[in-house]
Amino acid sequence: MDQFAREFNGRAHFLFIYAREAHPDSFPQYPAHRSIEHKWRHARDLQRRFQSPRTFLVDGLDGEVHRLYSGRPNMSWVFDHAGRIAFKGGWTVAQDLRQALESVLQARHLKREGVRVTPYYKETMGYRADQEGLPAIPEQTRCHQRTCHNTPD
């Protein structure tokens, strides 16, 4: 996401909501948070360590913001310039986010040019391989596999 924040700099804002330490058992130097100050230190360290250009917001110890935005791990959201939800992803997949960002930015550009743009709702299901390091399965591949091989949904 840091790459996107750099690429779309000046055209979109990127926020990282630090909800909780995702894998405290795997990274003993980052144990579960004991206080809000402890959580702030972790967030600042994370931002510095990865030289992230994103704005970091720190959720409370109770995770209220995380729960308000579904409570799921690794969620991604894109809001349009008017604050409407344009994309909600139950897992962060770069190609899905890129498509959503480009769509929102194109709509904003068209509106500024005086074109009437009407949003509509759509829902898709994404798939990811359950093996570490494998990318999400591109949508056109899923459709192709379903059509050619008559595999059930």
C-alpha positions as CSV (number, residue, x, y, z in Angstrom):
1,M,0.0,0.0,0.0
2,D,2.9,2.3,0.5
3,Q,3.7,1.9,-3.2
4,F,0.2,3.0,-4.0
5,A,0.5,6.0,-1.6
6,R,3.6,7.1,-3.5
7,E,2.1,6.4,-6.9
8,F,-1.2,8.2,-6.3
9,N,0.4,11.0,-4.2
10,G,-1.5,14.2,-4.8
11,R,-4.5,12.4,-6.2
12,A,-5.6,10.3,-3.2
13,H,-5.1,10.2,0.5
14,F,-3.9,7.0,2.2
15,L,-4.7,6.2,5.8
16,F,-3.5,3.3,7.8
17,I,-5.6,2.4,10.8
18,Y,-3.4,0.7,13.3
19,A,-5.9,-1.6,15.1
20,R,-3.8,-4.2,16.8
21,E,-0.6,-6.1,16.4
22,A,-1.6,-8.8,13.9
23,H,1.0,-11.4,14.8
24,P,2.5,-10.8,18.2
25,D,3.6,-14.4,18.6
26,S,5.6,-14.3,15.4
27,F,7.3,-11.0,16.3
28,P,8.3,-11.0,19.9
29,Q,9.7,-7.5,19.6
30,Y,6.1,-6.4,18.9
31,P,3.9,-8.0,21.6
32,A,0.2,-7.4,22.2
33,H,-0.3,-3.8,23.4
34,R,-0.4,-3.1,27.1
35,S,-1.3,0.6,26.9
36,I,-2.2,3.2,24.4
37,E,1.3,4.7,24.7
38,H,2.7,1.3,23.9
39,K,0.5,1.1,20.8
40,W,1.5,4.6,19.7
41,R,5.2,3.6,20.0
42,H,4.6,0.5,17.8
43,A,2.7,2.6,15.2
44,R,5.5,5.2,15.0
45,D,8.1,2.4,14.7
46,L,6.1,0.7,12.0
47,Q,5.8,3.9,10.0
48,R,9.5,4.8,10.4
49,R,10.7,1.2,9.7
50,F,8.9,1.0,6.4
51,Q,9.2,4.7,5.6
52,S,5.5,4.8,4.9
53,P,4.1,7.9,3.3
54,R,0.6,7.0,4.6
55,T,-1.0,8.9,7.5
56,F,-1.2,6.5,10.5
57,L,-4.2,6.6,12.8
58,V,-4.1,4.6,16.0
59,D,-7.3,2.8,17.2
60,G,-8.0,2.7,20.9
61,L,-7.1,-0.4,22.9
62,D,-10.7,-1.6,22.7
63,G,-10.5,-1.6,18.9
64,E,-13.7,0.5,18.4
65,V,-12.7,1.8,15.0
66,H,-11.6,-1.7,13.8
67,R,-15.0,-3.1,14.8
68,L,-16.9,-0.2,13.2
69,Y,-15.2,-1.1,9.9
70,S,-16.1,-4.8,10.1
71,G,-13.5,-6.1,12.6
72,R,-11.9,-8.3,9.9
73,P,-8.2,-8.6,9.4
74,N,-6.5,-6.9,6.4
75,M,-9.5,-5.0,5.2
76,S,-9.2,-2.3,2.6
77,W,-11.5,0.5,1.9
78,V,-11.7,3.2,-0.8
79,F,-13.9,6.3,-0.3
80,D,-14.7,8.6,-3.1
81,H,-14.1,12.4,-2.9
82,A,-17.6,12.8,-1.3
83,G,-16.9,10.3,1.4
84,R,-19.0,7.4,-0.1
85,I,-17.7,3.9,0.1
86,A,-16.5,3.0,-3.4
87,F,-14.7,-0.2,-2.5
88,K,-14.7,-2.5,0.5
89,G,-12.3,-5.5,0.3
90,G,-12.3,-8.3,2.9
91,W,-8.7,-8.9,2.1
92,T,-6.1,-6.5,0.7
93,V,-5.4,-7.4,-2.9
94,A,-3.4,-4.9,-4.9
95,Q,-5.1,-5.4,-8.2
96,D,-8.5,-4.9,-6.7
97,L,-7.4,-1.7,-5.0
98,R,-5.8,-0.4,-8.1
99,Q,-9.0,-0.9,-10.1
100,A,-11.1,0.8,-7.4
101,L,-8.7,3.8,-7.1
102,E,-8.5,4.3,-10.8
103,S,-12.3,4.1,-11.1
104,V,-12.8,6.7,-8.4
105,L,-10.2,9.0,-9.8
106,Q,-11.7,8.7,-13.3
107,A,-15.2,9.5,-12.0
108,R,-13.8,12.6,-10.1
109,H,-12.1,13.7,-13.3
110,L,-15.2,13.3,-15.4
111,K,-17.3,15.2,-12.8
112,R,-14.8,18.1,-12.9
113,E,-15.2,18.1,-16.7
114,G,-18.9,18.5,-16.3
115,V,-19.9,14.9,-17.2
116,R,-22.8,13.5,-15.2
117,V,-21.5,10.4,-13.4
118,T,-23.9,8.1,-11.7
119,P,-22.5,5.5,-9.2
120,Y,-24.0,2.0,-9.2
121,Y,-23.6,-0.9,-6.8
122,K,-21.8,-4.1,-7.8
123,E,-20.6,-7.0,-5.8
124,T,-17.9,-9.5,-6.7
125,M,-16.2,-12.4,-5.0
126,G,-12.4,-12.6,-5.0
127,Y,-10.3,-15.7,-4.4
128,R,-6.9,-16.1,-3.0
129,A,-4.7,-19.2,-2.9
130,D,-4.3,-20.6,0.7
131,Q,-0.5,-20.9,0.2
132,E,1.8,-18.1,1.4
133,G,3.2,-16.0,-1.4
134,L,0.6,-16.9,-4.1
135,P,-1.3,-14.0,-5.6
136,A,-5.0,-13.6,-5.8
137,I,-6.6,-15.4,-8.7
138,P,-7.4,-12.8,-11.4
139,E,-11.1,-12.4,-12.2
140,Q,-10.7,-13.2,-15.9
141,T,-9.0,-16.5,-15.0
142,R,-11.8,-17.4,-12.6
143,C,-14.4,-16.8,-15.3
144,H,-12.3,-18.7,-17.9
145,Q,-11.9,-21.7,-15.6
146,R,-15.5,-21.8,-14.7
147,T,-16.6,-21.6,-18.3
148,C,-14.1,-23.9,-19.9
149,H,-14.1,-26.5,-17.2
150,N,-17.7,-26.3,-16.0
151,T,-16.6,-26.2,-12.4
152,P,-19.3,-25.4,-9.9
153,D,-19.2,-22.1,-8.1
